[in-house]
Amino acid sequence: MYCPVSNRGRQRKEAELQELEASVLDSFSKLWSFEIEGEYYQIVLYLAHDKDTVDIFCNEDEVIGVITNCTDEGGATFDFVIGNSYKARISCCRLPGRGLDYNLTIDGYRVPAVE
């Protein structure tokens, strides 16, 4: 039995799924997990290409007070504080033939990204 309402509903759901898939493809995230003095941290860098925005989260809370510096070579740094006083920096630089590379340092020590 044909039901135009459910057909329209299915088409709307399919359109919503296509939009969701497109938004996932139009974003990028990088994850770092580490422990300092018994405290566990998880840092997420989220770039939404469609909105040209950068969001940084620490343990699921959005980091506020991020200082951003952009370079003429296409790189950038994002400086912020985690915990009581740990200085964090996410640096981004362009690698020839490989695109952008993102690194996290805490008080100058590099933290490996989660693959």
C-alpha positions as CSV (number, residue, x, y, z in Angstrom):
1,M,0.0,0.0,0.0
2,Y,1.4,3.4,-1.0
3,C,1.5,6.1,1.7
4,P,2.8,9.5,0.5
5,V,3.4,10.7,4.1
6,S,5.8,7.9,5.0
7,N,7.5,8.3,1.6
8,R,8.1,12.0,2.3
9,G,9.3,11.1,5.8
10,R,11.8,8.6,4.4
11,Q,13.1,11.1,1.9
12,R,13.5,13.7,4.7
13,K,15.4,11.2,6.8
14,E,17.7,10.3,3.8
15,A,18.3,14.0,3.2
16,E,19.2,14.5,7.0
17,L,21.6,11.5,6.8
18,Q,23.3,13.0,3.7
19,E,23.6,16.3,5.4
20,L,25.1,14.7,8.5
21,E,27.6,12.7,6.4
22,A,28.6,15.9,4.6
23,S,29.1,17.8,7.9
24,V,31.3,14.9,9.2
25,L,33.4,15.1,6.0
26,D,33.6,18.9,6.4
27,S,35.2,18.7,9.8
28,F,38.4,17.4,11.3
29,S,39.4,16.5,14.9
30,K,42.6,15.4,16.6
31,L,42.7,13.7,20.0
32,W,45.4,13.5,22.7
33,S,45.1,11.5,25.9
34,F,47.6,11.7,28.7
35,E,48.2,11.8,32.5
36,I,50.0,14.3,34.6
37,E,50.6,13.7,38.3
38,G,47.8,11.2,38.5
39,E,45.3,13.4,36.7
40,Y,43.9,12.1,33.4
41,Y,43.4,14.6,30.5
42,Q,41.9,14.3,27.1
43,I,42.3,17.2,24.6
44,V,40.3,17.4,21.4
45,L,40.9,19.9,18.6
46,Y,37.9,20.2,16.4
47,L,37.9,22.2,13.2
48,A,34.6,22.8,11.4
49,H,35.6,23.7,7.8
50,D,32.2,24.9,6.8
51,K,32.2,27.5,9.6
52,D,36.0,28.2,9.7
53,T,35.9,27.6,13.5
54,V,38.3,25.9,15.8
55,D,37.2,24.5,19.1
56,I,39.3,22.9,21.8
57,F,38.0,20.7,24.5
58,C,39.7,19.4,27.7
59,N,37.9,16.5,29.4
60,E,34.7,17.3,27.4
61,D,34.6,21.0,28.5
62,E,35.3,23.7,25.9
63,V,38.5,25.5,26.6
64,I,38.0,29.3,26.9
65,G,40.7,31.9,26.7
66,V,42.6,30.3,23.8
67,I,45.2,32.6,22.4
68,T,45.6,32.1,18.6
69,N,48.5,33.2,16.5
70,C,48.6,32.6,12.7
71,T,51.7,32.6,10.6
72,D,52.3,33.8,7.0
73,E,53.4,30.2,6.1
74,G,49.9,28.8,6.8
75,G,50.5,27.6,10.3
76,A,49.0,28.5,13.7
77,T,49.4,28.1,17.4
78,F,46.7,27.8,20.0
79,D,47.9,28.5,23.6
80,F,45.8,27.7,26.7
81,V,46.1,26.5,30.2
82,I,44.9,23.1,31.6
83,G,44.7,21.9,35.1
84,N,46.0,24.4,37.7
85,S,48.8,25.9,35.6
86,Y,50.0,23.6,32.8
87,K,50.8,25.6,29.7
88,A,49.4,23.8,26.6
89,R,50.1,24.6,23.0
90,I,48.6,23.1,19.9
91,S,50.8,24.0,16.9
92,C,49.8,23.5,13.3
93,C,52.2,23.6,10.4
94,R,52.0,22.7,6.7
95,L,54.1,19.7,5.6
96,P,54.9,19.6,1.9
97,G,52.9,16.9,0.2
98,R,51.2,15.8,3.5
99,G,48.9,18.6,4.4
100,L,48.7,20.0,7.9
101,D,50.4,18.5,11.0
102,Y,49.1,19.2,14.5
103,N,51.1,18.8,17.7
104,L,50.3,19.2,21.3
105,T,52.9,20.2,23.9
106,I,52.4,20.6,27.6
107,D,55.0,22.8,29.4
108,G,57.2,22.3,26.3
109,Y,56.9,18.4,26.3
110,R,55.4,16.8,23.2
111,V,52.3,14.6,23.7
112,P,51.7,11.9,21.1
113,A,48.3,12.0,19.4
114,V,45.9,9.1,19.7
115,E,45.7,7.3,16.3
